[in-house]
């Protein structure tokens, strides 16, 4: 937005104003970017955590931005978010026509909130080692992003501020909330499945409960689990479109692609209805004997 802002963020290199997102301008003569780039809520937070190295805001998990010129790292060892793997196509599902667009909410300055990277149990560094109350950084279920509640609160009308990669769009939205919540789906069911949909709910074994103490911290995710079970008939006939700002632009195609790419979550979502680990096909869900 100005030379001072460019020198504090050091987020996107540019050759002209056209290279800058959201109304930003390109400034030369910046000499304060000699340090590393890390994710954080602000430059001070990024410098105290030094948790995730980044090249732009899209590399940062829920609510954080990428800040350059960080030279005072005293936090945990930095890490790069894992890339999602490829997996087979999902069970067929159907959805209704797209609803009308909702009017934009009032703009409030707030940090950006990119999607949380997929979980990698036991190896993914905690996103908020100091910001999550009672978060166990050694749990197989990673700590949730610190602003999970704001990202998943459909009544939150805050917008990304000018100069960020998602400037003018809602902080609270289905896609970012969904991506942040997926690792915790095992917390909400008690299936006895051992492979496709193992549970980590407190209602299961004592040993497993001790391993997943972070489950309660994902309580804002209820809005995602409710929507994924809003169906017209069997579980695969999902009705995800909804005429509210939080769901604006959401189409079933997005979920269908994600199910195809994330085999682990696909198994959790659809197999948790069953006790075993049999193959999931259209017939599995359309057979009235399984209803």
C-alpha positions as CSV (number, residue, x, y, z in Angstrom):
1,X,0.0,0.0,0.0
2,X,3.0,2.3,0.6
3,X,6.8,1.9,0.9
4,X,6.7,1.2,4.6
5,X,4.1,-1.6,4.1
6,X,6.2,-3.1,1.3
7,X,9.3,-3.0,3.4
8,X,7.6,-4.7,6.4
9,X,5.9,-7.5,4.4
10,X,8.5,-8.2,1.7
11,X,5.8,-10.7,0.5
12,X,5.6,-10.3,-3.3
13,X,8.4,-9.3,-5.6
14,X,7.2,-7.1,-8.5
15,X,8.3,-5.3,-11.7
16,X,5.3,-3.0,-11.9
17,X,1.9,-2.3,-10.2
18,X,0.3,-5.0,-12.4
19,X,2.2,-7.6,-10.4
20,X,0.6,-6.5,-7.1
21,X,-2.7,-7.9,-5.8
22,X,-5.7,-6.1,-4.3
23,X,-4.8,-2.5,-5.3
24,X,-1.2,-2.7,-4.1
25,X,1.6,-0.7,-5.8
26,X,5.1,-1.8,-6.7
27,X,7.9,0.1,-4.7
28,X,11.6,0.0,-5.4
29,X,14.6,0.8,-3.2
30,X,13.4,-1.6,-0.4
31,X,16.4,-2.5,1.7
32,X,14.8,-4.0,4.8
33,X,14.2,-7.5,3.4
34,X,17.5,-9.1,4.3
35,X,15.9,-11.6,6.7
36,X,13.8,-14.7,6.2
37,X,10.0,-14.8,5.5
38,X,7.7,-16.4,8.0
39,X,3.9,-16.8,8.6
40,X,2.2,-14.8,11.4
41,X,-0.7,-12.6,12.4
42,X,1.7,-9.6,12.1
43,X,5.5,-9.1,11.8
44,X,6.1,-9.4,15.5
45,X,4.1,-12.6,15.7
46,X,6.0,-14.0,12.7
47,X,9.3,-13.2,14.3
48,X,8.4,-14.7,17.6
49,X,7.1,-18.0,16.2
50,X,9.3,-18.6,13.1
51,X,7.2,-21.6,12.7
52,X,6.4,-21.8,8.9
53,X,8.6,-20.4,6.2
54,X,6.7,-18.8,3.3
55,X,7.0,-17.0,0.0
56,X,3.5,-15.4,0.0
57,X,0.3,-15.4,2.0
58,X,-1.0,-18.5,0.3
59,X,1.7,-20.6,2.1
60,X,0.3,-19.5,5.5
61,X,-2.4,-21.4,7.5
62,X,-5.7,-19.9,8.8
63,X,-5.6,-16.1,9.3
64,X,-1.8,-15.6,9.0
65,X,0.1,-13.6,6.4
66,X,3.7,-13.9,5.1
67,X,6.1,-11.3,6.5
68,X,9.7,-10.7,5.3
69,X,12.7,-9.2,6.9
70,X,12.5,-11.5,10.0
71,X,15.9,-11.6,11.7
72,X,15.0,-12.3,15.3
73,X,13.8,-15.9,15.2
74,X,13.5,-17.5,18.6
75,X,10.5,-19.9,18.0
76,X,10.3,-23.5,16.8
77,X,12.1,-24.9,13.8
78,X,10.4,-23.7,10.6
79,X,8.5,-26.1,8.4
80,X,6.8,-26.1,5.0
81,X,3.2,-27.3,4.8
82,X,2.8,-30.8,3.2
83,X,1.3,-31.1,-0.3
84,X,-1.9,-33.2,-0.6
85,X,-1.6,-36.5,-2.3
86,X,-3.6,-38.0,-5.1
87,X,-6.2,-40.7,-4.6
88,X,-9.1,-42.5,-6.4
89,X,-12.3,-40.9,-7.5
90,X,-15.2,-40.7,-5.0
91,X,-18.7,-42.1,-4.9
92,X,-21.1,-40.3,-7.1
93,X,-23.2,-37.6,-5.5
94,X,-25.6,-35.0,-6.7
95,X,-26.4,-31.4,-5.8
96,X,-29.1,-28.7,-6.7
97,X,-28.6,-25.6,-8.8
98,X,-26.4,-22.8,-7.6
99,X,-28.2,-20.1,-5.5
100,X,-28.3,-16.4,-6.2
101,X,-25.2,-14.4,-5.1
102,X,-25.5,-12.7,-1.7
103,X,-24.7,-9.0,-1.2
104,X,-21.2,-8.3,0.1
105,X,-20.7,-7.6,3.8
106,X,-19.2,-4.5,5.4
107,X,-15.4,-4.3,5.1
108,X,-13.3,-4.5,8.3
109,X,-9.6,-4.6,8.3
110,X,-8.4,-8.1,9.3
111,X,-5.5,-10.4,8.5
112,X,-5.9,-12.9,5.7
113,X,-6.9,-16.5,6.4
114,X,-5.6,-19.0,3.8
115,X,-6.5,-22.7,4.0
116,X,-4.9,-24.9,6.6
117,X,-2.7,-27.6,5.0
118,X,-3.7,-31.2,5.2
119,X,-2.9,-33.1,8.4
120,X,0.2,-35.4,8.6
121,X,-0.3,-37.1,11.9
122,X,2.7,-37.0,14.2
123,X,4.9,-34.8,11.9
124,X,2.9,-31.7,11.1
125,X,4.1,-28.8,13.4
126,X,1.5,-27.2,15.6
127,X,0.0,-24.1,13.9
128,X,-0.5,-22.2,17.2
129,X,1.8,-23.6,19.9
130,X,1.1,-20.6,22.1
131,X,-2.3,-19.5,20.9
132,X,-4.4,-22.6,21.4
133,X,-5.6,-23.1,25.0
134,X,-4.6,-26.6,26.3
135,X,-3.3,-27.6,22.9
136,X,-1.1,-30.7,22.9
137,X,1.6,-30.2,20.3
138,X,2.6,-33.9,20.5
139,X,-0.9,-35.1,19.7
140,X,-1.5,-37.0,16.4
141,X,-4.2,-34.4,15.8
142,X,-2.5,-31.1,15.0
143,X,-3.4,-27.9,16.9
144,X,-6.1,-25.9,15.1
145,X,-5.3,-22.5,13.6
146,X,-5.7,-19.8,16.2
147,X,-8.5,-18.0,14.3
148,X,-10.5,-21.1,13.6
149,X,-13.6,-19.6,15.3
150,X,-13.4,-16.4,13.1
151,X,-13.0,-18.4,9.9
152,X,-15.9,-20.8,10.7
153,X,-18.3,-18.2,12.2
154,X,-20.9,-17.6,9.5
155,X,-22.0,-14.4,11.2
156,X,-18.5,-12.9,11.0
157,X,-18.7,-10.3,8.2
158,X,-15.0,-9.3,8.3
159,X,-13.2,-9.0,4.9
160,X,-9.6,-9.5,3.9
161,X,-7.9,-6.0,4.0
162,X,-6.5,-4.2,0.9
163,X,-3.0,-5.4,-0.1
164,X,-3.6,-9.1,0.7
165,X,-4.1,-11.8,-1.9
166,X,-7.8,-12.3,-1.0
167,X,-8.6,-8.6,-0.5
168,X,-12.3,-7.9,-0.3
169,X,-13.4,-11.5,0.3
170,X,-14.8,-12.9,3.5
171,X,-12.5,-14.1,6.3
172,X,-15.3,-16.5,7.3
173,X,-16.2,-18.8,4.5
174,X,-17.0,-22.5,3.9
175,X,-13.9,-23.4,1.9
176,X,-11.3,-22.1,4.5
177,X,-13.3,-23.5,7.4
178,X,-13.6,-26.9,5.7
179,X,-9.9,-27.1,4.9
180,X,-9.0,-26.2,8.5
181,X,-11.5,-28.7,10.0
182,X,-10.9,-31.8,7.9
183,X,-8.2,-33.3,10.2
184,X,-10.6,-33.4,13.1
185,X,-13.5,-35.3,11.5
186,X,-12.4,-38.5,13.4
187,X,-13.4,-36.6,16.6
188,X,-17.1,-36.5,15.9
189,X,-18.0,-40.2,15.3
190,X,-17.5,-43.6,17.1
191,X,-17.2,-46.0,14.2
192,X,-15.4,-49.2,15.0
193,X,-13.7,-49.1,11.5
194,X,-10.0,-49.9,11.7
195,X,-8.9,-48.7,8.3
196,X,-11.2,-46.3,6.4
197,X,-12.7,-44.3,9.3
198,X,-11.0,-45.0,12.6
199,X,-12.5,-42.8,15.4
200,X,-10.5,-40.6,17.7
201,X,-13.6,-39.6,19.7
202,X,-13.5,-39.4,23.5
203,X,-16.2,-42.0,23.5
204,X,-13.8,-44.6,22.2
205,X,-10.9,-46.4,24.0
206,X,-9.1,-44.7,26.9
207,X,-5.7,-45.0,25.1
208,X,-7.1,-43.3,22.0
209,X,-8.7,-40.6,24.0
210,X,-5.4,-39.7,25.6
211,X,-3.8,-39.4,22.1
212,X,-6.5,-37.0,20.8
213,X,-6.8,-34.4,23.5
214,X,-7.0,-31.7,20.9
215,X,-10.4,-32.7,19.6
216,X,-12.4,-30.2,21.7
217,X,-10.5,-27.3,20.2
218,X,-12.2,-27.9,16.9
219,X,-15.6,-27.1,18.2
220,X,-16.2,-24.3,15.6
221,X,-16.2,-27.0,12.9
222,X,-19.8,-28.1,13.6
223,X,-21.1,-25.9,10.8
224,X,-19.0,-28.0,8.3
225,X,-20.1,-31.4,9.6
226,X,-23.7,-30.2,9.6
227,X,-23.5,-29.1,6.0
228,X,-21.8,-32.3,4.8
229,X,-24.7,-34.3,6.2
230,X,-27.3,-32.1,4.6
231,X,-28.5,-34.6,2.0
232,X,-31.4,-35.4,-0.2
233,X,-31.7,-39.2,0.4
234,X,-28.6,-41.3,0.9
235,X,-25.3,-39.8,2.2
236,X,-23.8,-39.2,-1.2
237,X,-26.7,-37.0,-2.5
238,X,-25.3,-33.9,-0.8
239,X,-27.0,-30.5,-0.9
240,X,-24.2,-28.1,-0.2
241,X,-25.4,-24.9,-2.0
242,X,-27.0,-22.4,0.4
243,X,-28.0,-18.8,-0.1
244,X,-26.0,-17.2,2.7
245,X,-22.7,-15.2,2.5
246,X,-20.7,-18.0,4.3
247,X,-21.6,-20.5,1.6
248,X,-21.3,-18.0,-1.3
249,X,-19.8,-19.6,-4.5
250,X,-19.8,-23.1,-3.0
251,X,-20.6,-25.8,-5.5
252,X,-20.6,-29.5,-5.2
253,X,-17.8,-29.7,-7.8
254,X,-15.3,-28.3,-5.3
255,X,-16.1,-31.1,-2.8
256,X,-16.1,-33.7,-5.4
257,X,-12.6,-32.8,-6.5
258,X,-11.4,-32.7,-2.9
259,X,-12.9,-36.1,-2.2
260,X,-11.0,-37.5,-5.2
261,X,-7.7,-36.0,-4.0
262,X,-8.0,-36.8,-0.3
263,X,-8.6,-40.5,0.1
264,X,-8.2,-40.4,3.9
265,X,-11.0,-37.8,4.4
266,X,-13.2,-39.5,1.8
267,X,-13.0,-42.7,3.9
268,X,-13.7,-40.9,7.1
269,X,-16.7,-38.9,5.7
270,X,-18.5,-41.8,4.0
271,X,-17.4,-44.9,5.9
272,X,-18.1,-43.6,9.4
273,X,-21.7,-44.6,8.9
274,X,-20.6,-48.2,9.0
275,X,-18.8,-50.4,11.5
276,X,-16.5,-52.3,9.0
277,X,-14.2,-51.5,6.2
278,X,-16.0,-52.8,3.1
279,X,-15.7,-51.1,-0.3
280,X,-17.7,-47.9,-0.8
281,X,-19.8,-47.9,-3.9
282,X,-23.0,-46.2,-5.1
283,X,-24.8,-49.5,-4.2
284,X,-23.6,-49.2,-0.7
285,X,-25.5,-46.0,-0.1
286,X,-28.5,-46.6,-2.4
287,X,-29.3,-50.0,-0.9
288,X,-32.2,-49.4,1.4
289,X,-31.0,-52.2,3.6
290,X,-28.2,-49.9,4.7
291,X,-30.4,-47.0,5.6
